Amino acid sequence: MPKYQFSCEVTPQYRPEQSAPEDLVYGFSYTVTVTNTGEVAAQLISRHWIISDANGHTEEVKGLGVVGHQPLLKPGEAFQYTSGCRLRTPSGTMHGSYFCVAEDGERFEVPIPMFVLEASHGGGTPSRVLH
């Protein structure tokens, strides 16, 4: 087991109530579960997202923490949060990374695998996740 390691699972979902397709606005939420799968407690300090729509428009989002938190996770602990974004097309992708600092001062990046945002007409079915 690596000394410094977090894993990320993401479940995206189309939000028709936050969308206006006639105005090219498609709302999505995504629930992220971050788990410390390493051997040392570490804190999630910042996030970096790359959001792309089907037209190739890309937006980068950087900031401290996630949804106002900078969770300190002991080995085996998890933190889950839900956030969202809007696209101008009915599909797109997101991926990125978290910057973390372990209790012993070691810094490390956690990749967030790419996942697909896809507007479904049913509204309640989750979008695809790429691994």
C-alpha positions as CSV (number, residue, x, y, z in Angstrom):
1,M,0.0,0.0,0.0
2,P,1.4,3.4,-0.9
3,K,2.2,5.7,2.0
4,Y,0.4,8.7,0.4
5,Q,-2.7,7.9,-1.6
6,F,-6.3,9.0,-2.0
7,S,-8.9,7.4,-4.2
8,C,-11.8,9.2,-5.9
9,E,-15.2,7.9,-7.0
10,V,-17.5,10.2,-8.9
11,T,-21.2,9.8,-9.7
12,P,-22.4,12.4,-12.2
13,Q,-26.1,13.2,-12.8
14,Y,-28.0,15.3,-15.2
15,R,-30.3,17.9,-13.5
16,P,-33.2,18.8,-15.8
17,E,-34.7,21.1,-13.2
18,Q,-31.4,23.2,-13.4
19,S,-31.4,23.1,-17.2
20,A,-32.9,25.1,-20.0
21,P,-32.0,23.3,-23.3
22,E,-33.7,26.1,-25.4
23,D,-31.2,28.5,-23.9
24,L,-28.2,26.0,-24.2
25,V,-28.0,25.5,-20.5
26,Y,-27.5,22.0,-19.2
27,G,-27.1,21.5,-15.4
28,F,-25.2,18.6,-13.9
29,S,-24.3,17.5,-10.3
30,Y,-21.6,15.2,-9.3
31,T,-21.0,13.4,-6.1
32,V,-17.4,12.7,-5.2
33,T,-16.2,10.3,-2.5
34,V,-12.6,10.8,-1.6
35,T,-11.0,8.0,0.5
36,N,-7.6,8.0,2.1
37,T,-6.3,4.6,0.9
38,G,-2.7,5.4,2.1
39,E,-0.9,4.8,5.3
40,V,-0.7,8.5,6.6
41,A,-3.4,11.0,7.5
42,A,-3.6,13.8,4.9
43,Q,-5.6,16.9,4.2
44,L,-7.2,17.9,0.9
45,I,-6.0,21.4,0.3
46,S,-7.2,22.5,-3.1
47,R,-8.9,21.3,-6.3
48,H,-8.3,21.7,-10.0
49,W,-11.0,20.8,-12.5
50,I,-11.0,20.8,-16.3
51,I,-14.5,20.9,-17.7
52,S,-15.1,20.5,-21.4
53,D,-18.3,20.6,-23.4
54,A,-19.1,18.8,-26.7
55,N,-18.0,21.9,-28.7
56,G,-14.5,21.8,-27.3
57,H,-15.1,24.8,-25.0
58,T,-12.9,24.1,-21.9
59,E,-13.0,25.8,-18.5
60,E,-10.5,25.4,-15.7
61,V,-11.6,25.8,-12.1
62,K,-9.1,26.1,-9.3
63,G,-9.7,26.8,-5.6
64,L,-9.1,26.0,-2.0
65,G,-10.8,22.9,-0.6
66,V,-14.1,21.4,-1.8
67,V,-17.5,22.9,-1.0
68,G,-16.0,25.0,1.7
69,H,-14.1,22.2,3.4
70,Q,-10.5,21.0,3.6
71,P,-11.0,17.6,5.1
72,L,-8.3,15.9,7.0
73,L,-8.6,12.1,6.4
74,K,-7.0,9.4,8.5
75,P,-6.2,6.1,6.7
76,G,-9.5,4.5,5.7
77,E,-11.6,7.6,6.2
78,A,-13.7,9.0,3.4
79,F,-15.3,12.4,2.7
80,Q,-18.2,12.8,0.3
81,Y,-19.6,15.9,-1.2
82,T,-21.9,17.0,-4.1
83,S,-21.2,20.0,-6.4
84,G,-22.3,21.0,-9.9
85,C,-21.6,22.7,-13.1
86,R,-23.4,23.9,-16.2
87,L,-22.5,23.2,-19.9
88,R,-23.7,24.8,-23.1
89,T,-24.1,21.4,-24.7
90,P,-26.0,18.2,-23.6
91,S,-22.7,16.3,-23.0
92,G,-19.2,16.9,-21.9
93,T,-16.4,15.7,-19.6
94,M,-14.7,16.6,-16.4
95,H,-11.4,15.5,-14.9
96,G,-8.8,17.0,-12.6
97,S,-6.8,16.7,-9.4
98,Y,-6.7,17.4,-5.7
99,F,-3.6,18.8,-4.0
100,C,-3.0,17.2,-0.6
101,V,-0.6,17.5,2.3
102,A,0.1,14.6,4.6
103,E,0.6,15.0,8.4
104,D,4.3,14.5,8.0
105,G,4.5,17.4,5.5
106,E,4.7,15.3,2.3
107,R,2.8,16.9,-0.6
108,F,1.0,14.9,-3.3
109,E,-1.5,15.1,-6.1
110,V,-4.5,12.9,-6.5
111,P,-5.8,12.5,-10.0
112,I,-9.5,12.6,-10.6
113,P,-10.3,10.3,-13.5
114,M,-12.3,11.7,-16.4
115,F,-16.0,11.2,-16.3
116,V,-18.8,11.9,-18.8
117,L,-21.6,14.5,-18.2
118,E,-24.5,13.5,-20.4
119,A,-28.1,14.9,-20.4
120,S,-30.5,12.0,-20.3
121,H,-34.2,12.6,-21.2
122,G,-35.3,10.6,-18.2
123,G,-33.4,12.9,-15.8
124,G,-32.9,10.4,-13.1
125,T,-30.4,8.0,-14.6
126,P,-26.8,8.6,-13.7
127,S,-24.3,9.5,-16.4
128,R,-21.4,7.3,-17.5
129,V,-18.2,7.2,-15.5
130,L,-14.9,6.6,-17.4
131,H,-12.3,4.6,-15.5
